[in-house]
Amino acid sequence: MSCRAPCTTRKARLKTRAKRMGNMPPDDLLNRRKFLSGSARLLVMLSSFTALACACTREKEEERRLTDLVIEQGKLVLDLGENRYQALKTIGSGLKIEITLQEKPLLVTRVSETRVAAFSSQCTHAGYEILLPEQGILACASGHGGIFDLEGRVLAGPAKSNLPHYPAQLIANRVYVAYPFG
C-alpha cells in the first residue's frame, strides 16, 4: 500500500497533472492555460465589437431609408437652393446621395457652369467606393490608382471601363437625375 502526501502547492498539482497528461512539463501547462484564457477573452471582445458594428450598420441603413429625396416624374430632383446640395454650385465639386437599399451612394458632380454628371460611386475595377472630387478628378478609395474625370470617364489606373452613369440635367438651379429607383 502506497501512501502519498496530498499536493499542497500549485506547482506540485501541475506536476501531478503533467504525469497524467503524458509528462508535459508544468511550464507548458501554464503557457497553455494562459493561451486558452487569453484566446477566450479575445473571442469575447471580438464578438462584442461585431455586435456593435452590426448595430451601427443597421443605423446607417435606417438613415438611408429616412433620407427625404424629392422624386418628380421618376427623376431625382436636387434643388441647389437647399443647404445640403450647396457643393453642386461649385464647378469641379460633387456630392454623394444615399439611396435606399443601394450599397454605394450616387455621385453627382458639377462639370461646368451648365452641366452636371451623375454616376455610380463604385469603382469598375474592384468595387471600391469613389471619393469626392479633388482638383477636378475622382479617385478610387482603394489606392489602386483608379482615376476618373468629373463625368466618370477613366483617366488612369487598373479600371478599364467608365463609371456607370445616369442621365442628369441642370435646369434653373435644379439638378434632375434619371435614376432607376427600386
C-alpha positions in Angstrom: 0.0 0.0 0.0 1.4 3.3 -1.0 0.8 6.4 0.8 1.1 9.8 -0.9 1.0 13.1 0.7 -1.6 15.5 -0.7 -0.3 18.1 -3.2 -0.2 21.3 -1.4 1.3 23.7 -3.9 0.2 24.7 -7.3 3.4 23.5 -8.9 3.1 20.1 -7.3 -0.5 19.8 -8.6 0.7 20.7 -12.1 3.4 18.1 -11.9 0.9 15.5 -10.9 -1.4 16.6 -13.8 1.6 16.6 -16.2 2.3 13.0 -15.3 -1.3 12.1 -16.2 -1.1 14.0 -19.5 2.0 12.4 -20.8 4.8 14.0 -18.9 4.1 17.5 -20.2 6.3 20.0 -18.3 4.5 22.2 -15.8 5.7 25.4 -17.6 4.0 24.2 -20.8 0.7 23.7 -18.9 0.9 27.2 -17.6 1.5 28.6 -21.1 -1.3 26.5 -22.4 -3.6 27.9 -19.7 -2.6 31.5 -20.4 -3.1 30.9 -24.1 -6.6 29.4 -23.7 -7.7 32.1 -21.2 -6.3 34.8 -23.4 -8.0 33.4 -26.5 -11.3 33.2 -24.7 -11.0 36.9 -23.7 -10.1 37.9 -27.2 -13.1 35.9 -28.6 -15.5 37.7 -26.1 -14.0 41.1 -27.1 -14.3 40.4 -30.8 -17.9 39.2 -30.5 -18.9 42.4 -28.7 -17.2 44.5 -31.4 -19.1 42.6 -34.1 -22.4 43.2 -32.3 -21.6 46.9 -32.1 -20.6 47.0 -35.8 -23.9 45.3 -36.8 -25.8 47.9 -34.7 -24.0 50.7 -36.4 -24.7 49.2 -39.9 -28.4 49.0 -39.0 -28.4 52.7 -38.0 -26.7 53.6 -41.3 -29.3 51.6 -43.3 -32.0 53.4 -41.3 -30.5 56.8 -42.2 -30.5 55.8 -45.9 -34.2 54.9 -45.7 -35.1 58.2 -43.9 -33.4 60.4 -46.4 -36.0 62.7 -47.8 -35.3 62.7 -51.5 -37.6 64.5 -54.0 -38.7 62.5 -56.9 -40.6 64.1 -59.8 -41.8 62.2 -62.8 -39.4 59.3 -62.0 -36.4 61.7 -61.6 -34.4 62.6 -58.6 -34.5 66.4 -58.0 -31.8 68.2 -56.2 -32.6 71.9 -55.5 -29.3 73.8 -55.3 -31.1 76.4 -53.1 -31.1 73.8 -50.3 -28.0 73.8 -48.0 -27.4 70.0 -48.4 -26.8 70.5 -52.1 -24.6 73.6 -51.9 -21.5 71.7 -53.1 -23.0 71.4 -56.6 -22.9 75.2 -57.0 -19.1 75.0 -57.4 -17.6 73.7 -60.7 -15.3 70.8 -60.1 -17.0 69.6 -56.9 -19.6 67.0 -56.2 -21.6 65.2 -53.6 -22.9 61.7 -52.8 -26.6 60.9 -52.4 -27.5 57.9 -50.3 -30.2 55.9 -52.0 -32.3 53.4 -50.0 -31.0 49.8 -50.3 -28.1 50.7 -52.6 -24.7 49.6 -51.5 -22.8 52.6 -52.8 -24.2 56.1 -53.0 -25.0 58.0 -56.2 -22.2 60.5 -57.1 -23.2 63.8 -58.7 -20.6 66.3 -59.9 -20.6 69.8 -61.3 -18.8 69.6 -64.6 -19.3 73.2 -65.9 -21.5 76.2 -65.5 -24.3 74.5 -67.4 -23.5 70.7 -66.9 -23.7 68.1 -64.2 -23.0 64.4 -64.2 -24.4 61.5 -62.2 -22.9 58.1 -61.9 -22.3 55.1 -59.6 -19.7 55.8 -56.9 -18.5 52.2 -57.2 -15.1 51.7 -59.0 -15.4 49.4 -62.1 -12.1 47.7 -61.2 -12.6 46.2 -57.8 -15.9 47.7 -56.5 -14.3 50.1 -54.0 -16.0 53.5 -53.4 -15.1 56.5 -55.4 -14.0 59.5 -53.3 -15.5 63.0 -53.8 -13.7 65.1 -56.4 -10.4 66.9 -55.7 -8.8 69.2 -58.2 -11.3 68.1 -60.8 -10.7 64.4 -60.6 -12.2 61.4 -58.9 -10.0 58.7 -57.2 -10.8 55.2 -56.1 -10.6 54.8 -52.3 -8.7 51.5 -52.7 -5.5 53.2 -53.5 -5.1 51.0 -56.6 -4.6 54.2 -58.7 -8.0 54.3 -60.4 -8.7 57.9 -61.5 -11.8 59.3 -63.3 -12.8 62.7 -64.7 -15.8 64.6 -63.4 -18.0 62.7 -65.9 -16.9 59.3 -64.7 -14.6 58.5 -67.6 -11.4 56.5 -66.9 -8.3 58.6 -66.9 -5.8 56.2 -65.3 -5.4 53.0 -63.3 -6.5 49.5 -63.4 -10.1 50.3 -64.2 -10.8 49.8 -67.9 -14.4 51.0 -68.1 -16.1 54.2 -67.2 -18.3 54.5 -64.2 -22.0 53.6 -64.9 -23.7 56.9 -65.5 -27.3 58.2 -65.2 -28.7 61.0 -67.4 -28.5 64.3 -65.5 -29.6 67.8 -66.4 -29.2 71.2 -64.7 -32.3 73.4 -65.3 -33.0 76.6 -63.4 -30.8 75.8 -60.3 -32.2 72.3 -60.1 -30.5 69.0 -60.9 -32.6 66.2 -62.4 -31.2 62.7 -62.4 -32.9 59.8 -64.2 -32.0 57.1 -61.6 -33.6 53.6 -61.7 -35.3 53.6 -58.3 -36.4 50.2 -57.0 
